[in-house]
Amino acid sequence: MVLWSLGEKGKLLELKVSGGFWGRNDKLEVYLDGSFEYQDFRTSSRRGSTIPSFLLEELKGRLNLLLEKYPEGLKLGAKGGADYFIYNMSVYRDGRVVTYYWTDVSEGIPVELSHLDSLLRSVLGFASETWKITLYAKVDKLHASEGETLKVLVIAVNPGPDDFSYPSPTPCSPDFKVLLRNPNGEVKELFPQGYDPGKPCIQVIQNRTLKAGGTIRLEYTYSLSEEGVYTVEAYFPYAEWSEVRYAVALKISVS
């Protein structure tokens, strides 16, 4: 287990993201105390502040899992397509640098990297101020056995000073849309514990608000009935036609 100290100022990681049809080119440096430096080289914009403690601890935990599984790093090239993002991450550990390189079209991305990648997108969204809401998903296991029950927790946090208003298709709709793709590519929608998808409900748009500093947490369960790699996708808000919609995805391996 890799241990991180909250009191240290040393660098935790450096992430460079490039590529895409619009030529993305930005860099994020995160330090052990939660401070960060973000720079978008396309626009010459730069900012720094502090990552919220809940996000920093989640980031450290997921880095631990990746470092334990791949202590010498990883390099995964692109498989097909010409329009994709390249992720080049350096993790600072025990006086040395461990590098991880992947793209959003790489094949064979291990579940530990997928787990981290989904959170890194939220961290980048926060650091660049392109996301008003921090959305992430957690699972109780990355590797499971056939027949086990998977627990999924989806969390949305409003870290800013302003309330965030969003629509819901009906007063009965959950706040998140959560999909699970099984190894055969079939998609099943998951509903939070205690929610009855068959309950009659009036079809009218409901406006909701996630207060400044507020959090939404919903838990889901699913019985893993076959071997292979599953993908959990989470979206906020639920409505696809919302002006702003956040999305994260992560993988689970079942054997």
N, C-alpha and C positions, 0 to 999 in steps of 0.2 A: 504494500500500500504506500502510495506517495503522499506525503503530508505537506500541506501548504500552511504557512503562518500568515495570519491576518496582519501582523505588525510589520511585515517586511515590505520594502519598497521595490525589491528586485522585480525583474520582468517575468511575467507568467507566460505570455505567448505573444507572437507577432503573426498576423494573418494578412496576406496579400491576396486580393481578388482582382482578376483581370479577364478580358475577353468579352464575348457577347457582341451582338450586332452594333451596339452603340459604344463599344470600346470602353467598357468599365475598367477603371484603374484606381483602386483605393487600398489603403493600408490601415490596419487597426493594431495598436500595441496596448496590451492589458498588463497591469502590474498587480503584484500580489495583494496590495492594499486596496484594490478596486479602482484606482485611478486609471485613466486611459487617454490615449492620443489617437485621434482619427483624422485621416487626410484623404480627400478626394482629389487626385491629381488632374482629373479632367477639368474640374471647375476651380482648382486651386483653393478650395475651401478647407478649413482646418478647425477642429474643435477638440476640447478635452474637458473631462469632468470626472464623475465617479459612477461606476456601475452600481445599481442597487444591491444590497447585501444578499438578498434572496437569489438574484441572478448570478452573482459572483460565486456563491457556494455551489449552486447547481453546475456552473461551468467547471469549477475545480473537481467536482465529483465525476463528471463525465470525462474530463481529461485523465483522471486517475484510471478509469476503466480502459481507456485507449492505451495509455502508457503501460499498464500491466499486461495487456494482450500483445501489444506491438512496441516493445521497448526500444527497438532499433529504427522505428519509423516505417513509413509506407510510401510507395510511389505507384499510383494507378493512372494510366494514360486514358485518353479519350477513345471511345469505341463508337465510331460512326458520327455523322453530322459535322457541320462546320461552325455552327453557332452555339457556343457553350461558354460557361464560366470556368475559369481555372482557379483553384484554391491552393495556395502555397503557405503552409503553416509551420512555424518554428516554435517548439515548446522548450522552455528553459528549465532544466532539471539537473540537480546535483553537479553543477558546474559545467555541464555540457548542453549541447543543443540537439534536439531530436526533431527531424523534419518529416512532414506528411504532405504529400502532393496528390491531389485528385481533381476531377472535374465533375460537373453535374450530369455528364453522360458516361461516366466510367462504369464499367461492368465489374461485378464482384466486390462492391463496396461492403466491407464487413459491418456487422450490426453495431459494433462499438463506434466506428467512424460515423455511421448513419445517425446514431444517437447524439453524437457531438455536433455533427453538421446541422441537424435541425435546430439545436440551441444557438449555434454560432450565427445563424441567420437572424434570430431574434436579437442577439447581442449587437450585430451590425446595424439592425434596424434602429435600435436604441441609440447607439453611438452616433449614427449619421443623422438622427432625428427624422428619418423617413417613416418610422413607425411610431404612432402615438400610443399604441397598445403593445405590451409585451405578451406574446402568446407562446406557450410551449406545452409539450406533452411529455408525460412520464409513464413508464411501464414498470411493473414490479419485477420483471425478469427480461433479459435480452435473449437468453437461451432457455428453451423450455422443452418438455417432452410431450408427445402426442397424448391428448386427453386432459392435459392440465388446463386450468382456468387462468386466463390472462387478465390482469387488472390494469386499467388505463386511467390516468388522471390528466385532465386537460385544465390548464390554468391560464387565465387572462388577467393581467394587472395593468392598471392605469397609473403609471409613475409620474405623470405630468401634473401641472397645477390646475388644469381645466377638466370639467366633466366631459365624457365622451358619449354622444348620443348615437343610437343605432336602431334600425328597424327590425322587427320580428314579423314573419309572415302571418302568424296568428298569436293570440295570447297564450296558447298552449305550447308553442314551439320552444324547444330548448335553446339556450344561448349559443351552443356550438353545433356544427354539423360534423359528425365523426364517421369516417368510412374505414372499413377494414377490407383490404384486398388479400385474398387467400393465395396460396402458391399457384393455383390454376388461373389466376387473374380475375376471378369472380369478385364482385364488390357487394358488401353487405353494410347497411347503415347500422351503427350502434346507437343506442339510446341510454341516457344516464340512469343510474339506479333510482328506482322509485317512479320512473316515468312510464306512462301507459300510452304507447303510440296509437292504440285503437280508441282512445277516449274521444267522444264527439267534441268538436270545438268550432266556434264561429270563425268564418273566414274573413278576418279583418286585420289589417296591418296594425301592429302595436309598436309604439315608440318606447324605447327603453334607454336607460342611462347607466353607464358605469362611472361612478363618482370618482373624482380625483383622489388618488391613493387607494382606490377600491380594488377588490379582487373577486373574480368568479372562479370557483373550483367545482368541477363535476367529475364523478367517477363512473367508469364503465367496466363491464366484465364481458368476457367471451371465452367459450370453450374451444380450445385448439384441437380440431378434429383430424388434421392430416399433417404430414411432414412437409417441410420446405420453409420458404421465407415468406412471412406475412409483412404487409405494410399498413401502418396506421396513419391516416390522414385526418387532421383537425383543421376546421375553418371557423373563423369568427368575423362578423356575426353569422348566424345561420343562413340568412338570406343571400342567395347568389347575386341578386341584383342590387345589393348594397353598394354605395359609392366607394367605400373602402372595405376591403375584405382581406383578412390575414390568414395565412396558411402555413402549416408545418407538417412534416412527415418523418416517420422513423420506421426501422425494420426490426423484426423479431425472427429468430431462427428456431425452428421446431424440428426435433429429431426423434 
